[in-house]
């Protein structure tokens, strides 16, 4: 019996050592792959370079919002000015050999306040191309709706807003111009450079009355938008000693939509009015305190321009961020 137990113990210890060895080999292999990818030079080193550190930590404060302006003159002139509550979060992000992951929290949750809105944002920035994906779900949309006779205040909780935004870009001068230098700091812009851009945008979502609104006003309504646009623009990184200033705009013309309105079961489709647009604007400021420490801020704005001068919808979704980072 003692011999059997001894053999089992030897197998168990040997198995654990083998597993640890395999895990160690896997980590080393992955680290080698990431390091090789990180060190690969596919850019002009006079304009762009990689940070010397393999790990970058950032502490970020985020603020976002969404506002909608509507004008309707089909039957009588109706105007609406609506917006969601501002959403403030704090987050920590780590970038290891150019791969970034982060986690965010809402400080209001610690005060016991029940927060009804939430967002999910995924960004992948590369020198050659990039992709931004954002989803928003909000129950705090409120504001004033007026006609020629009176003004009605839409309270929070009567409608539910959901939106998804997808934007992609391709930078022609990607060997000298770097989006990541401004937005993820996984590259460093050494000299000023700009690039023409080409890309696309998609906006989808709905505004729908809740059961509370149906009970109080006897109306069940849903407004749906689905817009796909293509276009181009220009971006520029200005380097001034320890400063980096970024500004870019990408106007996209909507070429397809599936917008419609449904009120008390009656559905009406909205035709495309050329030129309807989705404009993606980006700005950033970065200050390098030293080779190790930096601070900065970024702003992303998605603006949808639908309709014409008589009947239109203007929606502005934005997100601002301030951060402090260190390279290790």
N, C-alpha and C positions, 0 to 999 in steps of 0.2 A: 504494500500500500504506500509506504513511504517513497518507494522507488517511482511509483506511478505519479504521486504528487510532485516529486522532484522534476520528473520529465515534463509535466504540465506547466510547472512554474518556468522551466527553461524555455518552453515553447512560447508562453505568454510574454516573457521579457524579450525574447528574440523577435516576436511579432511586433511588439511596440517599438523596438529599436529599428526594425525594418520599415515600419510605417513612418516613423520620424525621419528616417533617411530618405524615403520616397517623397515626403512632404517637403523636405529641405531641397531635394533635387528639383521638385516642381517649382518651388519658389525661385530658385536660382535660374531655372530655365525661363520662367516668366519675366524675371528681372532682366535677364540678358536680352530677351525679345524687345521689351519696352525700351531698354537702354539703346539698342541698335536702331530702333525706329526713331527715338528721340534725337540721336546723333546724326541721322541721315540728313545730308545737306541737299536741298532742292530749291534753294533760294540764293539771292545775291548777298553774300556775307558783308558787303560794304554797306548794306541798308538794313539787314535783319540778322539777328543772332538768337541763339537759345540762351536762357539763363544758365549760369554755371552750376547752380544748385539743382538737385534732382527733385526736391520737395518744396512746395510753396503752400503756406497756410494763410488764409484770409478770414478776417472777421468783418461781417457785413451787416449794415442796416438797410432795410428795404421798405419802400413806400410805393403803393400802386392805387390806381383808381380807374373809373370808367364813367364817361359822361355821354349823354345822347341828346341831340336836338332834332326836333321834328316839326315840319310845317306841312299842313294838309289843307288844300283849298278846293277839293272836289265838290262838296256840298256847301260848306261854310268854312271860313278860315279858322283853323285850329292849330295851336302851337303847343309844344311840350318841351320842357327843360327838365331832364331827369339825370340823376347820378347815383352811384353806389357810395357806400361809406368808404373812406380811405382805409386801406389795409396796411398795417405796419407789422413787420416781422424782423427778427434778428437771425442771422445764420452764420455757420462756420463751414468753410470749404477747404478741401485739401487737394492739391494738384501734384501727382506723382508721375514724373516723366511725361507730362503733357496730358494725362488722364485725370479729370476732375470729378469729385463727388462731394456732396454737401448735405447738410441737414439744417432746417430752419424751424423756429418756434415763434409763436405769437405771444408777446409779453402780456397782452390783455387777458389771456387765459389764467394767469396767476392771480389776477384780481377777482376771479370768480365770475367775470362777465362772459356770457354765452355769445360766442361769435358765430354768426350764421353764414358768413361768406368764406370761400376758400379758393385757392388757385394752385395750379401745377404748371411749372415752367421748365422746359428742357431746351438747352442751347448747345450746339456743337459748332464751334468756330475753328476754321482752318484757313490757311493763307489762300488757298485756291478757291474753296467753296465753304458754305456754312448753312446751317439750318436752325431756325427758331420755332419752337412749338409751345403754345400757351393755352391753358384751359381755365376758364373762370366760371364759378357757380355762385350766384348772389341772390339773397332774399332781401337786401337792403335798398334796392332800387326805389327811389322816391323823388318827388319834385312837383312842379306845377304844370297843369294842363289848362289852357285857356282858349276861349273862343271870343266872339265879338261882344258877348253879354256878361260873362263871368269867368272866374278863375277857380279851378278845382285843384286841391292839393292831394296828390297820390301818396298815401302813407306807406311806410315800410311794411312788408309782409303781404301786400295785396298782389304783387306780381313776382315771378321768379325768372331770373336771367341766367342763361347759360351761353357761353361763347367759346369757340375754339379758333385759334389763329395759327397758321402755318406759313412760314416765310423762308425762302431759300435764295441764295445769291451765288454768283460766280464772279470772281475778281480777275480781270484780264491781266493786270500787272501784279500777279501774286508773288512773283519773285522779289519784288521790292516793297510791296505794300502789304501790311499785316493787320487783319482784323483782330486776331488773338492778342496782339501786343496791346491793344486798347481795352479789350473786354475780358480776357482771361489771364493776361500776363504770362502766358506760356511761351511767348516770344518777346524780344526787345527790339523796338524800332530805333535804329541808330541814326538814320538820316530821314529827312522829310520825303514823303512820297505819296502819290495818289493813284487811283485806279478807276477806270470805268467798270460799271457793274451791269450784269444782266441777271434776271431772276423771276420769281413768281410769288404770289400770295394767295392764300385761301382763307376765307372767313366764313364760318358757319355758326349757327346758333338760333336761339329763340327767346322771346319774351312771352310768358304765359301767365294768365291769371290763376291765382290759387283758389282753393275751395272757399276761403274766407271772402274773397272778392265776389265770387258767384253768389254766396249767401246774402251778402249785403246789397249788391247792386243788380243781381239777376242776370249778369252777363258773363259768358265764358268766351274768352278770346285768346288767340295765339298768333304771334307774329314770327315768322320763320325767315331766316336769310341764309343763303348759300351762294357765295360769290368766289369765282376763280379768276385771277388776273395775272397778266404777264407784263413785264416792262424792264426798265433799267434805270441806272442813275450813276452817281459818282461818289466816291469816298476819299478822304484825305487825312493823313496823319502828319501833323506839324510837330517837329522836334525842335525844342528850344532849350539847350543845355540839359537840365534835369527834368524838364517838363515834356509831356506829350499831350497834344490836343487833337481830338478826333471829331470829325463831323461828316455825316453822309446822309444822303436822301435817295430813296428808291421808289419813284412813282410807278405804279402798275395799273394798267387799264383793264377793267373787267371785261372779259370776253364771253363769260357764261354766268348765268344766275338761275337759281331755283327759288326765288323769293315769293312768298305768298302770305296771305292773311286769312285767318279762319275765325269768324265771329258767330257764336251760337249755331255752329254747325255749317255755316255757309262759307265756302272757301273761294278766295279770289287770288289769282296769280298776278304778280307784278312784272310788267315788261321791263326790258333793259333799255335804259336811256343813255345813249352814248354822248359824252364820255363819262361814265362812272368810274371811280378810281379807288384804289387802296394805296395809301402812301406810307411807306416805312421809313421813319427817321431815327437816326442814332447819333448820340454825342457822348464824348468821354473826356475826362481830364485825369491825368496821371502825373504824380510828382514822386521822383525817386529820391528819398531822403538820403540813402546810401546804397551801395550795391546789394545790401541785405534787406533794407526796409523801404516800403513805399506806401503811399496813400492815394486815394482817388475817388472818382464818382462816375457813374454812367447813367444815361437816360435812353430808354427805348419808347417810341411812340408809334402806334398803329392808328391811322386815320382812315375811316371809310366815308366816301362821299357818294351818296346814292340819290337818284332822282334828278330833278332840274331846279330852276330858280323858283317855281311855283309850289312844287311838291317835292320835298327832300327829307332825307335823313342823314344826319352827321353824327358819327360815333367816333370817340377818341378813347382808346385804351392805352394807358401809359404805365411805366414802371421806372422808378428812380432808385439808385443804389449808391451808398457811400461805403468805403471799405478801407481797412488797414491790413497790410500784408507783410509777410516776412519769408525770405528764402533761406532754406536750411540745407 
